[in-house]
Structure formats: structure tokens, C-alpha cells
Amino acid sequence: MADVHLGAEQATEAERAAVDAALKRYGADPVVQRRTERLAIGGTARRQQRRHYLLPALHSLQNAAGWISPGGVNYIGEVLLVPPAEAYGVASFYDLFRTDPPDHDGDTVHVCVDAACQISGCEELAASVAAAGGHVHRSPCLGQCERAPAMFVQAVGGPDRVPADEPADEDGDGAGYRLPQAGDPGLRLLRRIGVADPASLEDYRACGGYEALARAVEMGPEAVLAAVADSGLSGRGGAAFPTGVKWRAVAAETGRPKHVVANCDESEPGTFKDRVVMEQDPFAVIESLTIAGLATGAAQGWIYIRGEYPLATARLLGAADQARAAGLLGPDAAGRGRAFDVAVWRGAGAYICGEETALFNSLEGFRGEPRNKPPFPTTHGLFGQPTAVNNPETLINVLDIVTEGPEAYRARGTERSPGTKLLCLSGRVRRPGLYEVPFGTRLGEVLDLAGGVTGSGELQAVLMGGAAGSFVGPDSLDLPLTLEDAREAGTTLGSGVVMAFDTTVDMTAVVVRIAEFFRNESCGQCVPCRVGTVRQHEALVRMAERGELSAQRREMLDDVAQVMGDASICGLGHTAASAVRSALDLGLVGAGSGAGLGRN
Amino acid sequence: MDGSTPVRLTIDGQEVEAPAGSTIHAACEGAGISTPTLCWAENLTPVNVCRVCVVELEGSRALVPACSRPAEDGMEVRTDTERVRHSRRMVLEFLGSGVDLSQAESLHAWMEHYGADPDRYADEGHPVERISEPVKVQDELYVRDYEKCVLCYKCVEACGDDAQHTYAIAVAGRGFDARISTEFDVALPESACVYCGNCVGVCPTGALQFKTEFDLRQADQWRPEEQTVTRTVCSYCGVGCNLDLHVQDERIVKVTSPSDHSVTSGHLCIKGRFGWEYVHGE
């Protein structure tokens, strides 16, 4: 017996089989080390032994039984030596895991209720799914804003699926995928999409795939680091940290195993760029992560992908398998005897796990709570070891930087924001979708590219950078989309969200929902964010009910915003008031805005 | 850096020297500047979640937690700026607006100091959300009243990595709904709990209480000002744990251990903590 206290409930045969199969699939050593020295194996000391299989094991239980049962948790305790209270604490953290018996059989239909879907009939969709006998779960942003309202079906006993992915992609042939800019010779990051079959390594190679890795092997790590630094590439997740600086810091660490992580947990409301890249160009993600491993000296790559992206997950797993079979992952993947391989871990429904340190904790089998920084991931990342974390968009930029050199790369974009940017156009535009433009393109041009504003045809506001970003008004159409111009204008490009709202949209409902999003997604660890997001949401609900916001309540909201920004542990708390405040400042909601609880 | 070389930093304009490896909090204490803390304790690893100890650090955009941030040479720290006072006041207000702090005695003076007004969030009779749960009395030793819980993680740390390595409780749920819980909220006697009482020992708000104290409080008979504390050594085994016997009306009402005691670091086992009834011939 394992030296953890287990309850009396037994797992069912199906639950055991599901957990066993998952552990096998994830390569876990089947032999349980039944040690008795509790001190030696307890808690954090167990990291990287078996604890990090907790998330896959919980996924397998949820899928097998429709919930995480006490018997299932006891079985996990037995095979992974995770105390049941901790396994329960982890399971209950995630939106995709239930810890009480389901009141319905079969699938759960997650219907997105965040902004893009909110103004596109998500309530009607939810009602029609429910009327047809489906079990509806109101979900935060599902990352399908270009095809709002969005759904994700969480299955019991079968694979999860996204109805919008069917049937065009049923046979795994993505040739049907059409970008709004298809055929545009200016496309760099998106140029293979819709051209190369995402399920074919051969196709990818025919489009120049794996030339960058070959070039990187020739150049060697130091030259790759120099090229990335010289290119001026910065992180595309919102923080815009210089990638070259991050990689160099990891490369400089010696004597410990190192990791590179593809942060594929894109969950910022309004963001779907990485999903499209992963679904339609998965080899590019694997190849660029391999180059990151080569440059930083990390032999292990990890892909942490949000659980609501089943197609992207399948495509990445398929791409990794083909790359491995071709020797492009494995003992000599990074050339000259340098090994590199990737493992794919699925998230389970938690916006916060896109925060890099929360991602580490989640992957390691702990609650997805951010860590205090410093120390930074470059020295104390995954499993406490040096780690470089980048999202897919950032990573795939490296392919061009390596093949064409930093100077050619810098020919696009502006001096301080070199390169191109992926933008997620959604909301009230004629052709929502994923776009690629050089940095410096003006906001108005981008909206024009998407066919202009629909609805009344008159723009009311644009949400820039997602729920953690801010609203700008129609007077910002001349804003050049660069990191520096956005900052100067008091807004952000964030993760590339450009969500348009025409004058018929009830912005109060949109802003109240953004506040509710943060309330639901706060991990609860630190007081400013745990309580602040609740007080902010309550005040906005009251504002909507009354149709106005008194000066005193506005002052209180400002106080809440300040403490969340000053004293929260992580970026979620730091930005949880940003969109709300911008909406108040612009007069989109609050006094004189005709605020009401009207539905969109 | 040589581990024995002290670090020099500036705190509120004052040059301060602190032993290498000190936190900003320790450096502040050394300089005679007191800092409010809640989730910090000398016998636990800092989790820096409550954020009541935040200070301004030159060069850092956000405020930093004094309890866990190591002091470094050349740091410029400010502990009494408008931003710091604002954050500390708000953290205390937030806590008071959501949970019952009536027995969180260590916080009362700080709340007054920073002018915290937890009642200001209610809007014309519209109450704000508070933690609301029945008190859990599941055995003769502990009482758990999560309406008083500020989620400081101390009990989880004491049950787990920092002391007992029992892992009977963990944080469950998320956000405002996060709670300290056993697996599936099973009653404590059915859980892995070994009744060492170390969770109760570190609780700063009275959310966890020894049943003896709880019963006396219910009867309005809890009178800490009349209690005497007698230090002795546990009589059970040869380890030599120091015990502080808290006595009221000639009866032991609580047993603790000094957190700076080299043997226990303030933590005990079930025998030292609860095995004293024989003293009263019971």
C-alpha cells in the first residue's frame, strides 16, 4: 500500500483502465515506487517523479466517468502517490473537471459567453442546445471568436470535439481552411496555411519546412541566439518581453536540465491566433520549439495546450509523431548528437494557466497558481529548472529569422516593433478571422481589411488586446499598431485582439461580463485579486441595474483597480481592471451612457 | 556572494544592514520598522499570498511582498508611501468585507492604523458577497469555522511540506470560492488527519480552533487575559518538546509550543497537543 491515506471508495474497472491507459500513453513508469519514507516522497519533493502525471490522470477519469469520483481519486493516490486531498484540490481548480456526480448523462456542451459570442447570439445558441436535450455549461472564451457563437463538446467515453471543426476537417485534411487573406503575398507567418496539408510532413517540407532547423544546426546555438536578439523579436502573448534576452538567460544556465515550453494555453478573450496556427501549421510549432531547444541547450520541450482545443492537440500530436519518425525529434533532433523531444500536456480550463508560472504548477500536477517572481523562469521554471516559455506565434517568427536573417526580418514592421503581427479580428466586422499585418499598420486599415464595421456600420469602440487590454474609441482609427504607439496611447496590442463593437451594442453588458470573467478566472491565491475582482463585478452589476455610477462608487472602483494593479501576484490581477476602467473613461458605460442590463 | 557578508539597503531613507539571506521583512524588523503580516510565520515557508506586507521597491513596477523578497545590496525600499498605505488598507478592507475578522486580533490595530473600512463596499443596502458556511464540529478536538478563514495557506503548509507531511487538507476550488478542504470535503476523522493540531496552531484568525477554546468562547467563558502560561517539557517520549500550557481557572485550556523552540519550531504531535487530560485526573 502506498503511504498515503486513501479513502474506502474503490475506482470502477473503467476508471482504472482509463488511468492506466493515460499513464501508459504519457510514458509514465508503470512501477509504483511504494516507498514508506513519507518525508522523502512528500509534496514538492515528489516533483518530476510521478506528480506531473496528475493532470493527464484526472483528464482520463473525467472522460471515463464524467466526473472525478472519490474512487478515482483513491486510485490516483495509489498509482501516483498523490494524497487525495491534494488531488481533489487540483481537480476542483479546473473548469473541465467536475468533482460532484453529474446530474446528466453524456456530453457537456460548453457555450462561450464572452464578448464576441455575447454579441453574436450565444444565449440563443445555449437555449437551442438545451431545448434539444443537451447539457449546457456557460464557458469563458473558447478561442473561436471568428466563428461566434462558439461551442466545445466535452465528451464522456469518446474524444472531445468542436462542432465547427466538422465536417471540413473530419478526414484530417486541412486544405479546406481559408484565411481571409489567402493568397496575399505579404503573408509571412501564415503563408503555409491553407497551402500545406497540416497532417503532412511532406507538404510542410515542400513549403520550406525544416529548412530553418537545418540552418540553425549549421549556425550553432550562439549564432541563433544572436540572430533572435538582433531581430528584435518580442513575446506575442501581451508582455512583449524580448525573446533574445529570455533565450540567452536560459542558454547561460549550466549544470541543470533545462526546458523550453510552448505556451499554447491561449485563453485571453478574443484570442484565437495560436489555435489557427497550431491547427493549420503544427509542424511550424514543433520545428521552432526544436530550434528554441537547440539555442537554449534544453533537451526537453513541452507543449501545454488548453483543453478546449482538441483539433490543435490532435494535429500537434500527429506532427510530433511524424517528426519523431523522421528523426526530427529524438536523439539527434537538434543536430550533432543533441537530443530534443516534446511532450504534449492538456490544460483543463483555467485562464490563469496561460500565466507562465501558473502553467508550470499546472503541468507539474499542482494547482495552477502563479508563483511570485523573482525568481524568474529563466533560472527557476518548470520543475524549478531553467525554462524558456514562448507562445506559438512568437516561436514561429524564429523560422524566418533563422532562414532569412535578422536584417531581412527587420525590413517589415517598424524600428521598435519589427516584423509582422497576427491579429484576431472579431465582433462586428464583415470578415472576422486571423490576419497578419506588418507592425505599424493603422487600426482603421485593419478594420477595413476585415471588411469594415457591420451592424449599424458605425463604430462605437474596439477592444484591444482582450479582456486584459482596453477599449479605444472611433477616434483611435489612426493609431499605428506598434508596441510603442499602443503604449503611448494608453492601450495595448496584448495578444492581438481587435474586437469591434458597433453603436447598437450594449456596452454595459459587455463590460459586466468582462468583470465576471475575471471574477471567475481569478485563481484565488492573493487577496487583492480574489476579493477585488468580486467587488469590481458587484459594483458593475449594481451600476447596470441603476443605469448610473455615482462618483463615490467610481472612486471605490478606482481604489479596487489600484490595489489589484499594485499588489496582486500576477498579470491577471494587474490587468483585471484595465478594460473596465477604459470603458468608464471613454464613457462607454457609467454616467450618461444609458447603461442598462439589456442583452445583446 | 559570501554568505556571511551582510547586505546593505535603504529602508525609508535609512541605511540598513541585514544578515545575508534576510528578507525585506526581516531587514525592516531589524531597523525597527514593523510590518503587518498575515500569511507569514517564522516557522513556515513564505507563500506571500495575503499581500498585506507589500512595500515599494525602487525599480519595480508593482509593489513587492516584504515577507518573501530577499533583501539585496543597494535596494531602496519604502514602507510608508501613499501606494503602500493604500494597498495595505485595501487588503485589510477586502478581508474584512468578506470574512469575520472578529478573532483575528493581530489585524485589528493595523486596520485602525490604515483606516480600513470594510463596510464601504455594500451599496445602499445591497450586501456584498461574504464567505458563509456552517461551523464544522466533527470531533472532540478541532472546530473549523471557514467564515473566519482568510485563505492564508498556513494550515495547508503546516499539514503538508512545512511540518507534518500528512497532506490531509489542501486548497480546493478557485477564486472567491476557494476553500481549505479535505478530499471531497469528507469529515476530518475520515481524512488523513492525524490530529497533531499544527494547523490550529498556525491559524491567525480563529477559523481553526481547539474545541476547548471554542466551547469556552461559546459559553462566553474564554478569558485570555486571566490565563497563565506555564512552560514544561512533554512527558510522553524522549524528543523533549517544549509545551506551553495555557491555564484558565485551574484547568488546561490549550497547549502550544514556542515557534522558536529548536525541537518543535512550534509544531507538536497529537500526544503533546491533546494528551493532557490525565493532569486533571480524567
Chai-1 contact restraints between the chains, C-beta under 6 A:
chainA,res_idxA,chainB,res_idxB,connection_type,confidence,min_distance_angstrom,max_distance_angstrom,comment,restraint_id
A,H5,B,A192,contact,1.0,0.0,6.0,A-B,restraint_1
A,R38,B,H165,contact,1.0,0.0,6.0,A-B,restraint_2
A,L39,B,H165,contact,1.0,0.0,6.0,A-B,restraint_3
A,G42,B,H165,contact,1.0,0.0,6.0,A-B,restraint_4
A,G43,B,G160,contact,1.0,0.0,6.0,A-B,restraint_5
A,G43,B,D161,contact,1.0,0.0,6.0,A-B,restraint_6
A,T44,B,D161,contact,1.0,0.0,6.0,A-B,restraint_7
A,P70,B,F184,contact,1.0,0.0,6.0,A-B,restraint_8
A,V73,B,E183,contact,1.0,0.0,6.0,A-B,restraint_9
A,P83,B,Y167,contact,1.0,0.0,6.0,A-B,restraint_10
A,P84,B,E183,contact,1.0,0.0,6.0,A-B,restraint_11
A,A85,B,Y167,contact,1.0,0.0,6.0,A-B,restraint_12
A,A85,B,A168,contact,1.0,0.0,6.0,A-B,restraint_13
A,A85,B,I169,contact,1.0,0.0,6.0,A-B,restraint_14
A,A85,B,A170,contact,1.0,0.0,6.0,A-B,restraint_15
A,A85,B,T182,contact,1.0,0.0,6.0,A-B,restraint_16
A,A85,B,E183,contact,1.0,0.0,6.0,A-B,restraint_17
A,E86,B,Y167,contact,1.0,0.0,6.0,A-B,restraint_18
A,E86,B,A170,contact,1.0,0.0,6.0,A-B,restraint_19
A,Y88,B,A172,contact,1.0,0.0,6.0,A-B,restraint_20
A,Y88,B,E183,contact,1.0,0.0,6.0,A-B,restraint_21
A,Y88,B,F184,contact,1.0,0.0,6.0,A-B,restraint_22
A,G89,B,A170,contact,1.0,0.0,6.0,A-B,restraint_23
A,G89,B,V171,contact,1.0,0.0,6.0,A-B,restraint_24
A,G89,B,A172,contact,1.0,0.0,6.0,A-B,restraint_25
A,S92,B,A172,contact,1.0,0.0,6.0,A-B,restraint_26
A,S92,B,G173,contact,1.0,0.0,6.0,A-B,restraint_27
A,F93,B,R174,contact,1.0,0.0,6.0,A-B,restraint_28
A,N372,B,N48,contact,1.0,0.0,6.0,A-B,restraint_29
A,S522,B,G175,contact,1.0,0.0,6.0,A-B,restraint_30
A,G524,B,R174,contact,1.0,0.0,6.0,A-B,restraint_31
A,G524,B,G175,contact,1.0,0.0,6.0,A-B,restraint_32
A,G524,B,A178,contact,1.0,0.0,6.0,A-B,restraint_33
A,Q525,B,V49,contact,1.0,0.0,6.0,A-B,restraint_34
A,C526,B,V49,contact,1.0,0.0,6.0,A-B,restraint_35
A,C526,B,R51,contact,1.0,0.0,6.0,A-B,restraint_36
A,V527,B,C50,contact,1.0,0.0,6.0,A-B,restraint_37
A,V527,B,R51,contact,1.0,0.0,6.0,A-B,restraint_38
A,V527,B,V91,contact,1.0,0.0,6.0,A-B,restraint_39
A,V527,B,F94,contact,1.0,0.0,6.0,A-B,restraint_40
A,P528,B,R51,contact,1.0,0.0,6.0,A-B,restraint_41
A,R530,B,F176,contact,1.0,0.0,6.0,A-B,restraint_42
A,V531,B,F94,contact,1.0,0.0,6.0,A-B,restraint_43
A,V531,B,G98,contact,1.0,0.0,6.0,A-B,restraint_44
A,V534,B,E129,contact,1.0,0.0,6.0,A-B,restraint_45
A,V534,B,F176,contact,1.0,0.0,6.0,A-B,restraint_46
A,R535,B,Y121,contact,1.0,0.0,6.0,A-B,restraint_47
A,E538,B,V128,contact,1.0,0.0,6.0,A-B,restraint_48
A,R542,B,D123,contact,1.0,0.0,6.0,A-B,restraint_49
A,V563,B,S87,contact,1.0,0.0,6.0,A-B,restraint_50
A,V563,B,M90,contact,1.0,0.0,6.0,A-B,restraint_51
A,D566,B,A62,contact,1.0,0.0,6.0,A-B,restraint_52
A,D566,B,L63,contact,1.0,0.0,6.0,A-B,restraint_53
A,D566,B,R83,contact,1.0,0.0,6.0,A-B,restraint_54
A,D566,B,S87,contact,1.0,0.0,6.0,A-B,restraint_55
A,A567,B,R51,contact,1.0,0.0,6.0,A-B,restraint_56
A,A567,B,V54,contact,1.0,0.0,6.0,A-B,restraint_57
A,A567,B,L63,contact,1.0,0.0,6.0,A-B,restraint_58
A,A567,B,S87,contact,1.0,0.0,6.0,A-B,restraint_59
